[in-house]
Amino acid sequence: MDWPMATATVLSNFGLNDRGRPNPGVAFRGQEEVLAIADGEIVFVFSGSDGARQVSGFPSPLGTWTAVDHGNGLLGLYARHAGTELSGTSVREGQRLASSGISGWSVDEGAFFMLYDRRERRLVNPAMVFPPLQDTVSPQIQSVRLLAEDGREIALAQGTAVSQGRYQILVSASDSLSGGRGTGLAPQRIVVSVNGIETGRLSMETLTARDGTMLANRLSPEPADRIYAPFPAIEIGEVQLSRGQAIMEVLVQDIAGNSGVAMFRLLVE
């Protein structure tokens, strides 16, 4: 499979904290063709007028969109582009599906892409199946905070003193692509360890819908609205801190394997 827009800027990627909810795909900005990521069969095309409005009169978040079955249960959804001019029901890898456009909830000219695994009933991070982009930029950790049970937030620094107790771990981190193709993106993985023991992990590989609830992958699948609610941070896990000293390590990795690390020595009183 290949990228649906060859050189367009990535505005937001899979797993980004989008105002308290996980972004389910990749948004592109650029004036270029939208291409089929692989061979497939067209299963649906929605091409409305006047901003791709639904029959109800409300605008569709996806705008003009095209769904393509790429086999093995994978469905590609190409959205927020200009109207399609497809003929026939099949497409080849790299074939033009549409031109970039402004429709749906677009913020600029471009397109939006999602990849859905119908067998597992989950959204898949497209970066896991696309050819890796050249990227040598390490993710950045903006802040690490502890959220106490009484609602107090503690920003961590070296030698921070905290009371013993249970805390939620909130991490703000971002990634960039080399060459300016994208900035302020979500990393692919965040891992937190305390005294060498892993206490929290979030892998931005898939999102699963179960009984009407979107689940993200921490140490186990958990409601995404809980994990992403502390916008712009993400709730990675929780830890029970006892009296003494504690060493907290935060590791952030992107899809290319670049890493960013932050370590904090805590005094637990």
Secondary structure in CASP SS format (residue, H / E / C, confidence):
PFRMAT SS
TARGET T0000
AUTHOR 0000-0000-0000
METHOD secondary structure of the structure
MODEL  1
M C 1.00
D C 1.00
W C 1.00
P C 1.00
M C 1.00
A C 1.00
T C 1.00
A C 1.00
T E 1.00
V E 1.00
L E 1.00
S E 1.00
N C 1.00
F C 1.00
G C 1.00
L C 1.00
N E 1.00
D C 1.00
R C 1.00
G C 1.00
R C 1.00
P E 1.00
N C 1.00
P C 1.00
G C 1.00
V E 1.00
A E 1.00
F E 1.00
R E 1.00
G C 1.00
Q C 1.00
E C 1.00
E E 1.00
V E 1.00
L E 1.00
A C 1.00
I C 1.00
A C 1.00
D C 1.00
G E 1.00
E E 1.00
I E 1.00
V E 1.00
F E 1.00
V E 1.00
F E 1.00
S C 1.00
G C 1.00
S C 1.00
D C 1.00
G C 1.00
A C 1.00
R E 1.00
Q C 1.00
V C 1.00
S C 1.00
G C 1.00
F C 1.00
P E 1.00
S C 1.00
P C 1.00
L C 1.00
G C 1.00
T C 1.00
W E 1.00
T E 1.00
A E 1.00
V E 1.00
D E 1.00
H C 1.00
G C 1.00
N C 1.00
G C 1.00
L E 1.00
L E 1.00
G E 1.00
L E 1.00
Y E 1.00
A E 1.00
R C 1.00
H E 1.00
A C 1.00
G C 1.00
T C 1.00
E C 1.00
L C 1.00
S C 1.00
G C 1.00
T C 1.00
S E 1.00
V E 1.00
R C 1.00
E C 1.00
G C 1.00
Q C 1.00
R E 1.00
L E 1.00
A E 1.00
S E 1.00
S E 1.00
G E 1.00
I C 1.00
S C 1.00
G C 1.00
W C 1.00
S C 1.00
V C 1.00
D C 1.00
E C 1.00
G E 1.00
A E 1.00
F E 1.00
F E 1.00
M E 1.00
L E 1.00
Y E 1.00
D E 1.00
R C 1.00
R C 1.00
E C 1.00
R C 1.00
R E 1.00
L E 1.00
V E 1.00
N C 1.00
P H 1.00
A H 1.00
M H 1.00
V C 1.00
F C 1.00
P C 1.00
P C 1.00
L C 1.00
Q C 1.00
D C 1.00
T C 1.00
V C 1.00
S C 1.00
P C 1.00
Q E 1.00
I E 1.00
Q E 1.00
S E 1.00
V E 1.00
R E 1.00
L E 1.00
L E 1.00
A E 1.00
E C 1.00
D C 1.00
G C 1.00
R C 1.00
E E 1.00
I E 1.00
A E 1.00
L C 1.00
A C 1.00
Q C 1.00
G C 1.00
T C 1.00
A E 1.00
V E 1.00
S C 1.00
Q C 1.00
G E 1.00
R E 1.00
Y E 1.00
Q E 1.00
I E 1.00
L E 1.00
V E 1.00
S E 1.00
A E 1.00
S E 1.00
D E 1.00
S E 1.00
L E 1.00
S H 1.00
G H 1.00
G H 1.00
R C 1.00
G E 1.00
T E 1.00
G E 1.00
L E 1.00
A C 1.00
P C 1.00
Q C 1.00
R E 1.00
I E 1.00
V E 1.00
V E 1.00
S E 1.00
V E 1.00
N C 1.00
G C 1.00
I E 1.00
E E 1.00
T E 1.00
G E 1.00
R E 1.00
L E 1.00
S E 1.00
M E 1.00
E E 1.00
T E 1.00
L E 1.00
T E 1.00
A E 1.00
R E 1.00
D C 1.00
G C 1.00
T E 1.00
M E 1.00
L E 1.00
A E 1.00
N E 1.00
R C 1.00
L C 1.00
S C 1.00
P E 1.00
E E 1.00
P E 1.00
A H 1.00
D H 1.00
R H 1.00
I H 1.00
Y C 1.00
A C 1.00
P C 1.00
F C 1.00
P C 1.00
A C 1.00
I E 1.00
E E 1.00
I E 1.00
G E 1.00
E E 1.00
V E 1.00
Q E 1.00
L E 1.00
S C 1.00
R C 1.00
G E 1.00
Q E 1.00
A E 1.00
I E 1.00
M E 1.00
E E 1.00
V E 1.00
L E 1.00
V E 1.00
Q E 1.00
D C 1.00
I C 1.00
A C 1.00
G C 1.00
N C 1.00
S E 1.00
G E 1.00
V E 1.00
A E 1.00
M E 1.00
F E 1.00
R E 1.00
L E 1.00
L E 1.00
V E 1.00
E C 1.00
END
